[in-house]
Amino acid sequence: MLGNIFAAALLAFVVGLSSVQAQQGGRSGAEEYYDKLGDLNVWTTDDVLRRKFGYFPEYLTMRFGSHDGYDRVVFQVDGDLIGYYITYGKPPFQGEASEEPVSVRGKAFVEISLYPVVSSDENITANERYAIRQSRVKMPIIRQVRQVEWFEGEIRYVFGLNRRTPFRVQVFSNPTRLVVDFKH
């Protein structure tokens, strides 16, 4: 009888510990991606996806600009980048929590999502204002950037491009950055 009570208590403890880990983003320190699509560091028009277990990083900034031969987008996070998805998409663009579609100027459209991430609403708003200001600058490929989603730990932007072009996805560290280049 005492053994059964001990076993039940141990089981409840293990289940409770697993629940706490899940709420914190899953297994910490897991380096392998459980979901992976596309190659990094190559020019492509195919989808690129990476997801692994870990703690939610804090989304800090998004910036973009033109370079020799490509336009570059940089997303910086504080922590380990555990999920992102880059894909060519088609309008209309709409977030899960919104009722109105978001219009984006361009002839081709790339959606970039980071998830799960945490951030303050003030930081999200500041990055949205930056995207609006920077979209007024003429660049060879990027025509406009619009935030489509900030809901349940996902931040999603749509990049309106002047034409469909290959992109290259890279991840840099110290600080952690997701970098997407669009070939001119």
N, C-alpha and C positions, 0 to 999 in steps of 0.2 A: 504494500500500500504506500509506504513512504517512498519507495522507488518510483512508483507511478506519479506521485505528486512532484518529485524532483524532476522527472522526465518532462512532465507537463510544464513546469516552471522554466526549464531549460529551453523547451520548444518556444514558449511565449517570448523569452528573452531574445532568441535568435531571430524570430519573425519580427519583433519590434526593432531590433538593430538593422535588419534588412530594410524595413520601411523607412527608417531615418536616413540610411544611405541613399535610397531611391529619391527621397525628397531633396537631397543635396546634390542630385545630378548623377547618381550611379556610382560605379566603382571608381575610386580615385587612383590615379597613376596608371591606368590602363593605356598603353601606347598603341595598341592595335585598333584599327578602324573596324567596326562591325558592319559598316556599310560604305562601299567605295565604288565610285563610277568615274571613268575618265582619267587622263594622265595629267600630272603637274609638269610645269616647266617646258611645255611644248605648245606651239601654236595650233589651235583647234577651233572648230565650231560645235563640237560635241559637248554634251552636258558634263559638268565636273561636280562631284558630290563627295563629301567626306563626313562621316559621323562616328564618334567614339564616345565611350563613357568618360565622365569626369565632372568636375565642378564647373558651374556656369561662370564664364569669364565676364568681366564688366566691359561693356561696349563703351569706348572712349570717343573716338573720332573717325570721321570719314573725310577724305580729301581727294582731289583729283586735279589733273592738269596735263598739259601737252609736253611731250619730250620728242627727241629726234627719232622719228620712225614709229612712234606709238603715243597714244593717250593712256595715262596711268590712273588707276583708282586704288586708294590705300584705305583699308579699314584697320584701325588699331584697337586692340583689346588688352585688358589687364588680366592675365591668366592664360591658360591653355585654350587655344581655339579648338572647340570640340565638334562643331557642326557648321557646314556651309554648303550652298548649292548655287551654281552658276549655270544659267540656261538661256537660250534664245526663247522669247515668248511672243505672244500675239495679243493685241488689245481685244477687248477692254481689260484693264488691270484694276483689280478690286481686292481689298483686304477682307479677311474673314469677318471682321467686326464692323466693317463700314457698309453703308447702303449705296453710296455714290461711287461710280468708277472714277479712276484717276487718269486724266489725259496726259500723254507724254508726246512731245514733238519728236519726230524722227521717221526714218524709213525702215529701220530694223530696231529691235528692242531686246536688251539683255536684262534678265532679272537676276539680282544677287541677293541671297538670303543668308543671314547669320542666325544660328539658333543652336541651343538655347543661349541667350545672353541676358544679363541684367543691366539696367541703367536707370538713371533718374529721368523723369519727364522733361526736366530743364535741359539735360544734355541732349536728349532726342530732339527737342525743339531747336536748340542751338545748331545741331548738325543739319537739320532741315533748312534753317535760314542760310547756312553756308552753301548748301546745294543750290538754293535759289539764286544767291549772288554769283556763285561760280558758273552757273549755267548761262549767265549773260556774257561770259567771256567766249570769244570765238575759238573753237578748237577744231582740228581737222576731222575728228570722228565723233566725239561726244557732242551731242546737240543739246540735250536737256537731261537732268537727273531729278527724279521725283521719288519721295518716300511713299510707299504704298501701304506698308504694314508696320505697326508696332503693337503687337498683341501677343500675350501669353509667352513672352520670352523670344519672340521672333521679330527681327528687324529685316524688312525687305525693301529694296530700292529697285526702280526700273531706270535703265539708262537708254535714252533715245539716241540712236546713232544715225549718221548720215547715210550709211549703207551697211549691209551685212559684211562683216570682216572677221578674220580669225582673232581669237583672244588667247592669252597665256595666263595661267593661274600659278601663283607662287605663294609660299608661306615663309616669312622671315621671323627671326626671334630677336629678343633683346632690343626693343620691345616686340611683342607678338603682333604681327601684321599679316593680313590677307591682302595680296596684291594681284590686281587683274589689269593686264595691259591689252589695249585694242590696237591692232596693227593699222597703220596709215595706208 
